[in-house]
Amino acid sequence: MSRKDYRAFADILAGDLATCETDGERRKVACIALSMEDVFKRDNPRFDRQRFREAVGLDPWNPTRVGDDHAG
């Protein structure tokens, strides 16, 4: 896959994250994003997990953090 593909997935997840109404929903999106990262990293060893998390709207160092400090 290319950077364009990773960006498209990040945009989809960011849209989903933006519509979450509960912490549980946000955690589910975060878990999906983390699972996708594993696939992307296997596909491309240079894949940047932190950059992807930022593009999704997750904390790059603590992607499952939710609440007021995370609503993005």
mmCIF file as Biopython writes it, N, C-alpha, C and O atoms, coordinates in Angstrom:
data_model
#
loop_
_atom_site.group_PDB
_atom_site.id
_atom_site.type_symbol
_atom_site.label_atom_id
_atom_site.label_alt_id
_atom_site.label_comp_id
_atom_site.label_asym_id
_atom_site.label_entity_id
_atom_site.label_seq_id
_atom_site.pdbx_PDB_ins_code
_atom_site.Cartn_x
_atom_site.Cartn_y
_atom_site.Cartn_z
_atom_site.occupancy
_atom_site.B_iso_or_equiv
_atom_site.auth_seq_id
_atom_site.auth_asym_id
_atom_site.pdbx_PDB_model_num
ATOM 1   N N  . MET A ? 1  ? 0.839   -1.186 0.000  1.0 0.0 1  A 1 
ATOM 2   C CA . MET A ? 1  ? 0.000   0.000  0.000  1.0 0.0 1  A 1 
ATOM 3   C C  . MET A ? 1  ? 0.880   1.243  0.000  1.0 0.0 1  A 1 
ATOM 4   O O  . MET A ? 1  ? 2.073   1.195  0.299  1.0 0.0 1  A 1 
ATOM 5   N N  . SER A ? 2  ? 0.256   2.335  -0.340 1.0 0.0 2  A 1 
ATOM 6   C CA . SER A ? 2  ? 1.003   3.590  -0.417 1.0 0.0 2  A 1 
ATOM 7   C C  . SER A ? 2  ? 0.575   4.533  0.713  1.0 0.0 2  A 1 
ATOM 8   O O  . SER A ? 2  ? -0.393  4.274  1.428  1.0 0.0 2  A 1 
ATOM 9   N N  . ARG A ? 3  ? 1.312   5.616  0.850  1.0 0.0 3  A 1 
ATOM 10  C CA . ARG A ? 3  ? 0.971   6.636  1.846  1.0 0.0 3  A 1 
ATOM 11  C C  . ARG A ? 3  ? -0.456  7.147  1.621  1.0 0.0 3  A 1 
ATOM 12  O O  . ARG A ? 3  ? -1.178  7.441  2.573  1.0 0.0 3  A 1 
ATOM 13  N N  . LYS A ? 4  ? -0.846  7.245  0.355  1.0 0.0 4  A 1 
ATOM 14  C CA . LYS A ? 4  ? -2.199  7.692  0.017  1.0 0.0 4  A 1 
ATOM 15  C C  . LYS A ? 4  ? -3.247  6.738  0.606  1.0 0.0 4  A 1 
ATOM 16  O O  . LYS A ? 4  ? -4.287  7.176  1.097  1.0 0.0 4  A 1 
ATOM 17  N N  . ASP A ? 5  ? -2.962  5.433  0.552  1.0 0.0 5  A 1 
ATOM 18  C CA . ASP A ? 5  ? -3.887  4.452  1.117  1.0 0.0 5  A 1 
ATOM 19  C C  . ASP A ? 5  ? -3.974  4.590  2.637  1.0 0.0 5  A 1 
ATOM 20  O O  . ASP A ? 5  ? -5.063  4.579  3.209  1.0 0.0 5  A 1 
ATOM 21  N N  . TYR A ? 6  ? -2.807  4.722  3.285  1.0 0.0 6  A 1 
ATOM 22  C CA . TYR A ? 6  ? -2.801  4.887  4.740  1.0 0.0 6  A 1 
ATOM 23  C C  . TYR A ? 6  ? -3.577  6.144  5.137  1.0 0.0 6  A 1 
ATOM 24  O O  . TYR A ? 6  ? -4.320  6.144  6.117  1.0 0.0 6  A 1 
ATOM 25  N N  . ARG A ? 7  ? -3.394  7.199  4.371  1.0 0.0 7  A 1 
ATOM 26  C CA . ARG A ? 7  ? -4.090  8.463  4.650  1.0 0.0 7  A 1 
ATOM 27  C C  . ARG A ? 7  ? -5.600  8.290  4.501  1.0 0.0 7  A 1 
ATOM 28  O O  . ARG A ? 7  ? -6.369  8.821  5.302  1.0 0.0 7  A 1 
ATOM 29  N N  . ALA A ? 8  ? -6.022  7.556  3.486  1.0 0.0 8  A 1 
ATOM 30  C CA . ALA A ? 8  ? -7.453  7.325  3.275  1.0 0.0 8  A 1 
ATOM 31  C C  . ALA A ? 8  ? -8.056  6.573  4.461  1.0 0.0 8  A 1 
ATOM 32  O O  . ALA A ? 8  ? -9.146  6.912  4.922  1.0 0.0 8  A 1 
ATOM 33  N N  . PHE A ? 9  ? -7.353  5.559  4.953  1.0 0.0 9  A 1 
ATOM 34  C CA . PHE A ? 9  ? -7.847  4.833  6.123  1.0 0.0 9  A 1 
ATOM 35  C C  . PHE A ? 9  ? -7.880  5.735  7.349  1.0 0.0 9  A 1 
ATOM 36  O O  . PHE A ? 9  ? -8.833  5.690  8.127  1.0 0.0 9  A 1 
ATOM 37  N N  . ALA A ? 10 ? -6.853  6.549  7.527  1.0 0.0 10 A 1 
ATOM 38  C CA . ALA A ? 10 ? -6.821  7.472  8.667  1.0 0.0 10 A 1 
ATOM 39  C C  . ALA A ? 10 ? -7.989  8.453  8.592  1.0 0.0 10 A 1 
ATOM 40  O O  . ALA A ? 10 ? -8.606  8.763  9.612  1.0 0.0 10 A 1 
ATOM 41  N N  . ASP A ? 11 ? -8.292  8.937  7.399  1.0 0.0 11 A 1 
ATOM 42  C CA . ASP A ? 11 ? -9.414  9.866  7.241  1.0 0.0 11 A 1 
ATOM 43  C C  . ASP A ? 11 ? -10.741 9.202  7.599  1.0 0.0 11 A 1 
ATOM 44  O O  . ASP A ? 11 ? -11.596 9.817  8.236  1.0 0.0 11 A 1 
ATOM 45  N N  . ILE A ? 12 ? -10.910 7.950  7.189  1.0 0.0 12 A 1 
ATOM 46  C CA . ILE A ? 12 ? -12.140 7.217  7.534  1.0 0.0 12 A 1 
ATOM 47  C C  . ILE A ? 12 ? -12.262 7.078  9.042  1.0 0.0 12 A 1 
ATOM 48  O O  . ILE A ? 12 ? -13.317 7.350  9.613  1.0 0.0 12 A 1 
ATOM 49  N N  . LEU A ? 13 ? -11.175 6.650  9.689  1.0 0.0 13 A 1 
ATOM 50  C CA . LEU A ? 13 ? -11.206 6.465  11.143 1.0 0.0 13 A 1 
ATOM 51  C C  . LEU A ? 13 ? -11.401 7.794  11.864 1.0 0.0 13 A 1 
ATOM 52  O O  . LEU A ? 13 ? -12.102 7.851  12.874 1.0 0.0 13 A 1 
ATOM 53  N N  . ALA A ? 14 ? -10.791 8.859  11.358 1.0 0.0 14 A 1 
ATOM 54  C CA . ALA A ? 14 ? -10.962 10.176 11.976 1.0 0.0 14 A 1 
ATOM 55  C C  . ALA A ? 14 ? -12.423 10.602 11.910 1.0 0.0 14 A 1 
ATOM 56  O O  . ALA A ? 14 ? -12.951 11.169 12.867 1.0 0.0 14 A 1 
ATOM 57  N N  . GLY A ? 15 ? -13.079 10.332 10.780 1.0 0.0 15 A 1 
ATOM 58  C CA . GLY A ? 15 ? -14.494 10.645 10.660 1.0 0.0 15 A 1 
ATOM 59  C C  . GLY A ? 15 ? -15.326 9.841  11.639 1.0 0.0 15 A 1 
ATOM 60  O O  . GLY A ? 15 ? -16.251 10.369 12.257 1.0 0.0 15 A 1 
ATOM 61  N N  . ASP A ? 16 ? -15.001 8.566  11.781 1.0 0.0 16 A 1 
ATOM 62  C CA . ASP A ? 16 ? -15.713 7.728  12.748 1.0 0.0 16 A 1 
ATOM 63  C C  . ASP A ? 16 ? -15.483 8.228  14.168 1.0 0.0 16 A 1 
ATOM 64  O O  . ASP A ? 16 ? -16.417 8.297  14.967 1.0 0.0 16 A 1 
ATOM 65  N N  . LEU A ? 17 ? -14.244 8.576  14.477 1.0 0.0 17 A 1 
ATOM 66  C CA . LEU A ? 17 ? -13.913 9.058  15.814 1.0 0.0 17 A 1 
ATOM 67  C C  . LEU A ? 17 ? -14.667 10.348 16.132 1.0 0.0 17 A 1 
ATOM 68  O O  . LEU A ? 17 ? -15.113 10.554 17.261 1.0 0.0 17 A 1 
ATOM 69  N N  . ALA A ? 18 ? -14.802 11.199 15.140 1.0 0.0 18 A 1 
ATOM 70  C CA . ALA A ? 18 ? -15.484 12.482 15.340 1.0 0.0 18 A 1 
ATOM 71  C C  . ALA A ? 18 ? -16.967 12.309 15.648 1.0 0.0 18 A 1 
ATOM 72  O O  . ALA A ? 18 ? -17.578 13.185 16.260 1.0 0.0 18 A 1 
ATOM 73  N N  . THR A ? 19 ? -17.541 11.205 15.235 1.0 0.0 19 A 1 
ATOM 74  C CA . THR A ? 19 ? -18.976 10.999 15.470 1.0 0.0 19 A 1 
ATOM 75  C C  . THR A ? 19 ? -19.261 10.152 16.705 1.0 0.0 19 A 1 
ATOM 76  O O  . THR A ? 19 ? -20.421 9.908  17.036 1.0 0.0 19 A 1 
ATOM 77  N N  . CYS A ? 20 ? -18.212 9.702  17.388 1.0 0.0 20 A 1 
ATOM 78  C CA . CYS A ? 20 ? -18.413 8.892  18.599 1.0 0.0 20 A 1 
ATOM 79  C C  . CYS A ? 20 ? -19.068 9.730  19.684 1.0 0.0 20 A 1 
ATOM 80  O O  . CYS A ? 20 ? -18.716 10.890 19.895 1.0 0.0 20 A 1 
ATOM 81  N N  . GLU A ? 21 ? -20.024 9.122  20.364 1.0 0.0 21 A 1 
ATOM 82  C CA . GLU A ? 21 ? -20.729 9.825  21.433 1.0 0.0 21 A 1 
ATOM 83  C C  . GLU A ? 21 ? -20.338 9.351  22.821 1.0 0.0 21 A 1 
ATOM 84  O O  . GLU A ? 21 ? -20.656 10.010 23.811 1.0 0.0 21 A 1 
ATOM 85  N N  . THR A ? 22 ? -19.648 8.208  22.909 1.0 0.0 22 A 1 
ATOM 86  C CA . THR A ? 22 ? -19.272 7.677  24.218 1.0 0.0 22 A 1 
ATOM 87  C C  . THR A ? 22 ? -17.800 7.285  24.216 1.0 0.0 22 A 1 
ATOM 88  O O  . THR A ? 22 ? -17.189 7.100  23.164 1.0 0.0 22 A 1 
ATOM 89  N N  . ASP A ? 23 ? -17.249 7.162  25.416 1.0 0.0 23 A 1 
ATOM 90  C CA . ASP A ? 23 ? -15.870 6.697  25.545 1.0 0.0 23 A 1 
ATOM 91  C C  . ASP A ? 23 ? -15.723 5.296  24.979 1.0 0.0 23 A 1 
ATOM 92  O O  . ASP A ? 23 ? -14.701 4.972  24.374 1.0 0.0 23 A 1 
ATOM 93  N N  . GLY A ? 24 ? -16.740 4.464  25.172 1.0 0.0 24 A 1 
ATOM 94  C CA . GLY A ? 24 ? -16.689 3.102  24.650 1.0 0.0 24 A 1 
ATOM 95  C C  . GLY A ? 24 ? -16.577 3.083  23.134 1.0 0.0 24 A 1 
ATOM 96  O O  . GLY A ? 24 ? -15.826 2.288  22.570 1.0 0.0 24 A 1 
ATOM 97  N N  . GLU A ? 25 ? -17.323 3.957  22.480 1.0 0.0 25 A 1 
ATOM 98  C CA . GLU A ? 25 ? -17.231 4.046  21.022 1.0 0.0 25 A 1 
ATOM 99  C C  . GLU A ? 25 ? -15.851 4.523  20.597 1.0 0.0 25 A 1 
ATOM 100 O O  . GLU A ? 25 ? -15.281 4.008  19.635 1.0 0.0 25 A 1 
ATOM 101 N N  . ARG A ? 26 ? -15.314 5.506  21.311 1.0 0.0 26 A 1 
ATOM 102 C CA . ARG A ? 26 ? -13.974 6.002  20.983 1.0 0.0 26 A 1 
ATOM 103 C C  . ARG A ? 26 ? -12.927 4.902  21.163 1.0 0.0 26 A 1 
ATOM 104 O O  . ARG A ? 26 ? -12.001 4.782  20.361 1.0 0.0 26 A 1 
ATOM 105 N N  . ARG A ? 27 ? -13.079 4.108  22.210 1.0 0.0 27 A 1 
ATOM 106 C CA . ARG A ? 27 ? -12.132 3.010  22.435 1.0 0.0 27 A 1 
ATOM 107 C C  . ARG A ? 27 ? -12.206 1.983  21.305 1.0 0.0 27 A 1 
ATOM 108 O O  . ARG A ? 27 ? -11.183 1.443  20.886 1.0 0.0 27 A 1 
ATOM 109 N N  . LYS A ? 28 ? -13.409 1.716  20.818 1.0 0.0 28 A 1 
ATOM 110 C CA . LYS A ? 28 ? -13.550 0.756  19.717 1.0 0.0 28 A 1 
ATOM 111 C C  . LYS A ? 28 ? -12.833 1.253  18.472 1.0 0.0 28 A 1 
ATOM 112 O O  . LYS A ? 28 ? -12.125 0.490  17.815 1.0 0.0 28 A 1 
ATOM 113 N N  . VAL A ? 29 ? -13.012 2.529  18.147 1.0 0.0 29 A 1 
ATOM 114 C CA . VAL A ? 29 ? -12.318 3.091  16.980 1.0 0.0 29 A 1 
ATOM 115 C C  . VAL A ? 29 ? -10.808 3.017  17.207 1.0 0.0 29 A 1 
ATOM 116 O O  . VAL A ? 29 ? -10.063 2.675  16.289 1.0 0.0 29 A 1 
ATOM 117 N N  . ALA A ? 30 ? -10.356 3.332  18.411 1.0 0.0 30 A 1 
ATOM 118 C CA . ALA A ? 30 ? -8.921  3.261  18.719 1.0 0.0 30 A 1 
ATOM 119 C C  . ALA A ? 30 ? -8.409  1.836  18.554 1.0 0.0 30 A 1 
ATOM 120 O O  . ALA A ? 30 ? -7.326  1.632  18.005 1.0 0.0 30 A 1 
ATOM 121 N N  . CYS A ? 31 ? -9.159  0.858  19.013 1.0 0.0 31 A 1 
ATOM 122 C CA . CYS A ? 31 ? -8.727  -0.534 18.880 1.0 0.0 31 A 1 
ATOM 123 C C  . CYS A ? 31 ? -8.658  -0.963 17.420 1.0 0.0 31 A 1 
ATOM 124 O O  . CYS A ? 31 ? -7.746  -1.688 17.024 1.0 0.0 31 A 1 
ATOM 125 N N  . ILE A ? 32 ? -9.614  -0.518 16.627 1.0 0.0 32 A 1 
ATOM 126 C CA . ILE A ? 32 ? -9.579  -0.822 15.196 1.0 0.0 32 A 1 
ATOM 127 C C  . ILE A ? 32 ? -8.333  -0.185 14.569 1.0 0.0 32 A 1 
ATOM 128 O O  . ILE A ? 32 ? -7.633  -0.822 13.782 1.0 0.0 32 A 1 
ATOM 129 N N  . ALA A ? 33 ? -8.069  1.061  14.920 1.0 0.0 33 A 1 
ATOM 130 C CA . ALA A ? 33 ? -6.894  1.753  14.377 1.0 0.0 33 A 1 
ATOM 131 C C  . ALA A ? 33 ? -5.607  1.018  14.762 1.0 0.0 33 A 1 
ATOM 132 O O  . ALA A ? 33 ? -4.713  0.860  13.930 1.0 0.0 33 A 1 
ATOM 133 N N  . LEU A ? 34 ? -5.507  0.571  16.005 1.0 0.0 34 A 1 
ATOM 134 C CA . LEU A ? 34 ? -4.306  -0.135 16.444 1.0 0.0 34 A 1 
ATOM 135 C C  . LEU A ? 34 ? -4.142  -1.454 15.707 1.0 0.0 34 A 1 
ATOM 136 O O  . LEU A ? 34 ? -3.025  -1.840 15.365 1.0 0.0 34 A 1 
ATOM 137 N N  . SER A ? 35 ? -5.242  -2.145 15.460 1.0 0.0 35 A 1 
ATOM 138 C CA . SER A ? 35 ? -5.168  -3.394 14.698 1.0 0.0 35 A 1 
ATOM 139 C C  . SER A ? 35 ? -4.727  -3.128 13.264 1.0 0.0 35 A 1 
ATOM 140 O O  . SER A ? 35 ? -3.938  -3.886 12.700 1.0 0.0 35 A 1 
ATOM 141 N N  . MET A ? 36 ? -5.234  -2.059 12.683 1.0 0.0 36 A 1 
ATOM 142 C CA . MET A ? 36 ? -4.843  -1.711 11.321 1.0 0.0 36 A 1 
ATOM 143 C C  . MET A ? 36 ? -3.365  -1.349 11.259 1.0 0.0 36 A 1 
ATOM 144 O O  . MET A ? 36 ? -2.688  -1.668 10.281 1.0 0.0 36 A 1 
ATOM 145 N N  . GLU A ? 37 ? -2.861  -0.689 12.292 1.0 0.0 37 A 1 
ATOM 146 C CA . GLU A ? 37 ? -1.437  -0.342 12.332 1.0 0.0 37 A 1 
ATOM 147 C C  . GLU A ? 37 ? -0.568  -1.578 12.185 1.0 0.0 37 A 1 
ATOM 148 O O  . GLU A ? 37 ? 0.437   -1.559 11.475 1.0 0.0 37 A 1 
ATOM 149 N N  . ASP A ? 38 ? -0.957  -2.650 12.856 1.0 0.0 38 A 1 
ATOM 150 C CA . ASP A ? 38 ? -0.167  -3.884 12.781 1.0 0.0 38 A 1 
ATOM 151 C C  . ASP A ? 38 ? -0.092  -4.395 11.345 1.0 0.0 38 A 1 
ATOM 152 O O  . ASP A ? 38 ? 0.968   -4.820 10.887 1.0 0.0 38 A 1 
ATOM 153 N N  . VAL A ? 39 ? -1.211  -4.352 10.643 1.0 0.0 39 A 1 
ATOM 154 C CA . VAL A ? 39 ? -1.237  -4.782 9.244  1.0 0.0 39 A 1 
ATOM 155 C C  . VAL A ? 39 ? -0.363  -3.864 8.393  1.0 0.0 39 A 1 
ATOM 156 O O  . VAL A ? 39 ? 0.415   -4.332 7.562  1.0 0.0 39 A 1 
ATOM 157 N N  . PHE A ? 40 ? -0.496  -2.557 8.605  1.0 0.0 40 A 1 
ATOM 158 C CA . PHE A ? 40 ? 0.268   -1.592 7.822  1.0 0.0 40 A 1 
ATOM 159 C C  . PHE A ? 40 ? 1.766   -1.735 8.079  1.0 0.0 40 A 1 
ATOM 160 O O  . PHE A ? 40 ? 2.570   -1.609 7.155  1.0 0.0 40 A 1 
ATOM 161 N N  . LYS A ? 41 ? 2.143   -1.999 9.327  1.0 0.0 41 A 1 
ATOM 162 C CA . LYS A ? 41 ? 3.564   -2.145 9.671  1.0 0.0 41 A 1 
ATOM 163 C C  . LYS A ? 41 ? 4.154   -3.391 9.005  1.0 0.0 41 A 1 
ATOM 164 O O  . LYS A ? 41 ? 5.303   -3.385 8.564  1.0 0.0 41 A 1 
ATOM 165 N N  . ARG A ? 42 ? 3.347   -4.464 8.938  1.0 0.0 42 A 1 
ATOM 166 C CA . ARG A ? 42 ? 3.824   -5.667 8.238  1.0 0.0 42 A 1 
ATOM 167 C C  . ARG A ? 42 ? 3.964   -5.392 6.741  1.0 0.0 42 A 1 
ATOM 168 O O  . ARG A ? 42 ? 4.879   -5.900 6.092  1.0 0.0 42 A 1 
ATOM 169 N N  . ASP A ? 43 ? 3.058   -4.592 6.206  1.0 0.0 43 A 1 
ATOM 170 C CA . ASP A ? 43 ? 3.096   -4.248 4.790  1.0 0.0 43 A 1 
ATOM 171 C C  . ASP A ? 43 ? 4.287   -3.350 4.472  1.0 0.0 43 A 1 
ATOM 172 O O  . ASP A ? 43 ? 4.919   -3.485 3.424  1.0 0.0 43 A 1 
ATOM 173 N N  . ASN A ? 44 ? 4.584   -2.430 5.391  1.0 0.0 44 A 1 
ATOM 174 C CA . ASN A ? 44 ? 5.645   -1.453 5.155  1.0 0.0 44 A 1 
ATOM 175 C C  . ASN A ? 44 ? 6.383   -1.193 6.465  1.0 0.0 44 A 1 
ATOM 176 O O  . ASN A ? 44 ? 5.855   -0.502 7.336  1.0 0.0 44 A 1 
ATOM 177 N N  . PRO A ? 45 ? 7.592   -1.730 6.623  1.0 0.0 45 A 1 
ATOM 178 C CA . PRO A ? 45 ? 8.342   -1.545 7.865  1.0 0.0 45 A 1 
ATOM 179 C C  . PRO A ? 45 ? 8.594   -0.080 8.220  1.0 0.0 45 A 1 
ATOM 180 O O  . PRO A ? 45 ? 8.873   0.231  9.378  1.0 0.0 45 A 1 
ATOM 181 N N  . ARG A ? 46 ? 8.501   0.820  7.247  1.0 0.0 46 A 1 
ATOM 182 C CA . ARG A ? 46 ? 8.714   2.250  7.517  1.0 0.0 46 A 1 
ATOM 183 C C  . ARG A ? 46 ? 7.423   2.963  7.922  1.0 0.0 46 A 1 
ATOM 184 O O  . ARG A ? 46 ? 7.433   4.172  8.155  1.0 0.0 46 A 1 
ATOM 185 N N  . PHE A ? 47 ? 6.322   2.233  8.008  1.0 0.0 47 A 1 
ATOM 186 C CA . PHE A ? 47 ? 5.052   2.830  8.421  1.0 0.0 47 A 1 
ATOM 187 C C  . PHE A ? 47 ? 5.229   3.490  9.787  1.0 0.0 47 A 1 
ATOM 188 O O  . PHE A ? 47 ? 5.787   2.888  10.705 1.0 0.0 47 A 1 
ATOM 189 N N  . ASP A ? 48 ? 4.757   4.715  9.918  1.0 0.0 48 A 1 
ATOM 190 C CA . ASP A ? 48 ? 4.921   5.506  11.142 1.0 0.0 48 A 1 
ATOM 191 C C  . ASP A ? 48 ? 3.631   5.472  11.964 1.0 0.0 48 A 1 
ATOM 192 O O  . ASP A ? 48 ? 2.656   6.152  11.648 1.0 0.0 48 A 1 
ATOM 193 N N  . ARG A ? 49 ? 3.651   4.669  13.018 1.0 0.0 49 A 1 
ATOM 194 C CA . ARG A ? 49 ? 2.463   4.505  13.859 1.0 0.0 49 A 1 
ATOM 195 C C  . ARG A ? 49 ? 2.011   5.832  14.482 1.0 0.0 49 A 1 
ATOM 196 O O  . ARG A ? 49 ? 0.816   6.128  14.499 1.0 0.0 49 A 1 
ATOM 197 N N  . GLN A ? 50 ? 2.935   6.616  14.983 1.0 0.0 50 A 1 
ATOM 198 C CA . GLN A ? 50 ? 2.567   7.866  15.639 1.0 0.0 50 A 1 
ATOM 199 C C  . GLN A ? 50 ? 1.921   8.846  14.650 1.0 0.0 50 A 1 
ATOM 200 O O  . GLN A ? 50 ? 0.949   9.521  14.988 1.0 0.0 50 A 1 
ATOM 201 N N  . ARG A ? 51 ? 2.449   8.918  13.464 1.0 0.0 51 A 1 
ATOM 202 C CA . ARG A ? 51 ? 1.876   9.805  12.442 1.0 0.0 51 A 1 
ATOM 203 C C  . ARG A ? 51 ? 0.454   9.359  12.086 1.0 0.0 51 A 1 
ATOM 204 O O  . ARG A ? 51 ? -0.441  10.188 11.919 1.0 0.0 51 A 1 
ATOM 205 N N  . PHE A ? 52 ? 0.260   8.051  11.973 1.0 0.0 52 A 1 
ATOM 206 C CA . PHE A ? 52 ? -1.066  7.523  11.670 1.0 0.0 52 A 1 
ATOM 207 C C  . PHE A ? 52 ? -2.046  7.865  12.795 1.0 0.0 52 A 1 
ATOM 208 O O  . PHE A ? 52 ? -3.169  8.299  12.536 1.0 0.0 52 A 1 
ATOM 209 N N  . ARG A ? 53 ? -1.614  7.667  14.047 1.0 0.0 53 A 1 
ATOM 210 C CA . ARG A ? 53 ? -2.483  7.979  15.187 1.0 0.0 53 A 1 
ATOM 211 C C  . ARG A ? 53 ? -2.866  9.447  15.199 1.0 0.0 53 A 1 
ATOM 212 O O  . ARG A ? 53 ? -4.023  9.784  15.452 1.0 0.0 53 A 1 
ATOM 213 N N  . GLU A ? 54 ? -1.918  10.313 14.931 1.0 0.0 54 A 1 
ATOM 214 C CA . GLU A ? 54 ? -2.224  11.749 14.879 1.0 0.0 54 A 1 
ATOM 215 C C  . GLU A ? 54 ? -3.221  12.056 13.767 1.0 0.0 54 A 1 
ATOM 216 O O  . GLU A ? 54 ? -4.122  12.875 13.948 1.0 0.0 54 A 1 
ATOM 217 N N  . ALA A ? 55 ? -3.064  11.402 12.616 1.0 0.0 55 A 1 
ATOM 218 C CA . ALA A ? 55 ? -3.976  11.627 11.494 1.0 0.0 55 A 1 
ATOM 219 C C  . ALA A ? 55 ? -5.390  11.149 11.827 1.0 0.0 55 A 1 
ATOM 220 O O  . ALA A ? 55 ? -6.374  11.738 11.380 1.0 0.0 55 A 1 
ATOM 221 N N  . VAL A ? 56 ? -5.480  10.087 12.608 1.0 0.0 56 A 1 
ATOM 222 C CA . VAL A ? 56 ? -6.790  9.578  13.030 1.0 0.0 56 A 1 
ATOM 223 C C  . VAL A ? 56 ? -7.411  10.499 14.072 1.0 0.0 56 A 1 
ATOM 224 O O  . VAL A ? 56 ? -8.634  10.618 14.151 1.0 0.0 56 A 1 
ATOM 225 N N  . GLY A ? 57 ? -6.576  11.145 14.863 1.0 0.0 57 A 1 
ATOM 226 C CA . GLY A ? 57 ? -7.063  11.996 15.947 1.0 0.0 57 A 1 
ATOM 227 C C  . GLY A ? 57 ? -6.876  11.372 17.308 1.0 0.0 57 A 1 
ATOM 228 O O  . GLY A ? 57 ? -7.517  11.767 18.283 1.0 0.0 57 A 1 
ATOM 229 N N  . LEU A ? 58 ? -5.988  10.388 17.366 1.0 0.0 58 A 1 
ATOM 230 C CA . LEU A ? 58 ? -5.675  9.719  18.629 1.0 0.0 58 A 1 
ATOM 231 C C  . LEU A ? 58 ? -4.394  10.296 19.207 1.0 0.0 58 A 1 
ATOM 232 O O  . LEU A ? 58 ? -3.562  10.840 18.481 1.0 0.0 58 A 1 
ATOM 233 N N  . ASP A ? 59 ? -4.244  10.173 20.506 1.0 0.0 59 A 1 
ATOM 234 C CA . ASP A ? 59 ? -2.981  10.537 21.146 1.0 0.0 59 A 1 
ATOM 235 C C  . ASP A ? 59 ? -1.912  9.581  20.614 1.0 0.0 59 A 1 
ATOM 236 O O  . ASP A ? 59 ? -2.067  8.369  20.759 1.0 0.0 59 A 1 
ATOM 237 N N  . PRO A ? 60 ? -0.846  10.078 20.011 1.0 0.0 60 A 1 
ATOM 238 C CA . PRO A ? 60 ? 0.146   9.181  19.409 1.0 0.0 60 A 1 
ATOM 239 C C  . PRO A ? 60 ? 0.870   8.288  20.409 1.0 0.0 60 A 1 
ATOM 240 O O  . PRO A ? 60 ? 1.393   7.240  20.032 1.0 0.0 60 A 1 
ATOM 241 N N  . TRP A ? 61 ? 0.906   8.687  21.674 1.0 0.0 61 A 1 
ATOM 242 C CA . TRP A ? 61 ? 1.628   7.892  22.673 1.0 0.0 61 A 1 
ATOM 243 C C  . TRP A ? 61 ? 0.697   7.110  23.579 1.0 0.0 61 A 1 
ATOM 244 O O  . TRP A ? 61 ? 1.133   6.181  24.259 1.0 0.0 61 A 1 
ATOM 245 N N  . ASN A ? 62 ? -0.579  7.471  23.600 1.0 0.0 62 A 1 
ATOM 246 C CA . ASN A ? 62 ? -1.555  6.762  24.424 1.0 0.0 62 A 1 
ATOM 247 C C  . ASN A ? 62 ? -2.880  6.745  23.652 1.0 0.0 62 A 1 
ATOM 248 O O  . ASN A ? 62 ? -3.823  7.443  24.022 1.0 0.0 62 A 1 
ATOM 249 N N  . PRO A ? 63 ? -2.949  5.950  22.585 1.0 0.0 63 A 1 
ATOM 250 C CA . PRO A ? 63 ? -4.073  6.041  21.663 1.0 0.0 63 A 1 
ATOM 251 C C  . PRO A ? 63 ? -5.419  5.613  22.216 1.0 0.0 63 A 1 
ATOM 252 O O  . PRO A ? 63 ? -6.446  5.911  21.606 1.0 0.0 63 A 1 
ATOM 253 N N  . THR A ? 64 ? -5.454  4.927  23.345 1.0 0.0 64 A 1 
ATOM 254 C CA . THR A ? 64 ? -6.751  4.524  23.877 1.0 0.0 64 A 1 
ATOM 255 C C  . THR A ? 64 ? -7.275  5.475  24.936 1.0 0.0 64 A 1 
ATOM 256 O O  . THR A ? 64 ? -8.330  5.230  25.521 1.0 0.0 64 A 1 
ATOM 257 N N  . ARG A ? 65 ? -6.544  6.570  25.194 1.0 0.0 65 A 1 
ATOM 258 C CA . ARG A ? 65 ? -7.022  7.568  26.162 1.0 0.0 65 A 1 
ATOM 259 C C  . ARG A ? 65 ? -8.276  8.218  25.598 1.0 0.0 65 A 1 
ATOM 260 O O  . ARG A ? 65 ? -8.330  8.566  24.418 1.0 0.0 65 A 1 
ATOM 261 N N  . VAL A ? 66 ? -9.270  8.376  26.440 1.0 0.0 66 A 1 
ATOM 262 C CA . VAL A ? 66 ? -10.525 8.990  26.006 1.0 0.0 66 A 1 
ATOM 263 C C  . VAL A ? 66 ? -10.962 9.999  27.046 1.0 0.0 66 A 1 
ATOM 264 O O  . VAL A ? 66 ? -10.392 10.075 28.134 1.0 0.0 66 A 1 
ATOM 265 N N  . GLY A ? 67 ? -11.954 10.753 26.710 1.0 0.0 67 A 1 
ATOM 266 C CA . GLY A ? 67 ? -12.481 11.748 27.650 1.0 0.0 67 A 1 
ATOM 267 C C  . GLY A ? 67 ? -12.246 13.146 27.123 1.0 0.0 67 A 1 
ATOM 268 O O  . GLY A ? 67 ? -11.881 13.328 25.962 1.0 0.0 67 A 1 
ATOM 269 N N  . ASP A ? 68 ? -12.457 14.141 27.982 1.0 0.0 68 A 1 
ATOM 270 C CA . ASP A ? 68 ? -12.367 15.531 27.574 1.0 0.0 68 A 1 
ATOM 271 C C  . ASP A ? 68 ? -11.003 15.886 27.007 1.0 0.0 68 A 1 
ATOM 272 O O  . ASP A ? 68 ? -10.913 16.695 26.084 1.0 0.0 68 A 1 
ATOM 273 N N  . ASP A ? 69 ? -9.940  15.296 27.544 1.0 0.0 69 A 1 
ATOM 274 C CA . ASP A ? 69 ? -8.601  15.622 27.066 1.0 0.0 69 A 1 
ATOM 275 C C  . ASP A ? 69 ? -8.323  14.985 25.706 1.0 0.0 69 A 1 
ATOM 276 O O  . ASP A ? 69 ? -7.281  15.240 25.102 1.0 0.0 69 A 1 
ATOM 277 N N  . HIS A ? 70 ? -9.237  14.167 25.231 1.0 0.0 70 A 1 
ATOM 278 C CA . HIS A ? 70 ? -9.009  13.451 23.990 1.0 0.0 70 A 1 
ATOM 279 C C  . HIS A ? 70 ? -10.013 13.827 22.905 1.0 0.0 70 A 1 
ATOM 280 O O  . HIS A ? 70 ? -9.756  13.585 21.726 1.0 0.0 70 A 1 
ATOM 281 N N  . ALA A ? 71 ? -11.112 14.392 23.262 1.0 0.0 71 A 1 
ATOM 282 C CA . ALA A ? 71 ? -12.132 14.684 22.240 1.0 0.0 71 A 1 
ATOM 283 C C  . ALA A ? 71 ? -11.521 15.564 21.173 1.0 0.0 71 A 1 
ATOM 284 O O  . ALA A ? 71 ? -11.078 16.681 21.440 1.0 0.0 71 A 1 
ATOM 285 N N  . GLY A ? 72 ? -11.507 15.048 19.975 1.0 0.0 72 A 1 
ATOM 286 C CA . GLY A ? 72 ? -10.758 15.762 18.990 1.0 0.0 72 A 1 
ATOM 287 C C  . GLY A ? 72 ? -11.484 16.286 17.869 1.0 0.0 72 A 1 
ATOM 288 O O  . GLY A ? 72 ? -10.893 16.910 16.988 1.0 0.0 72 A 1 
#
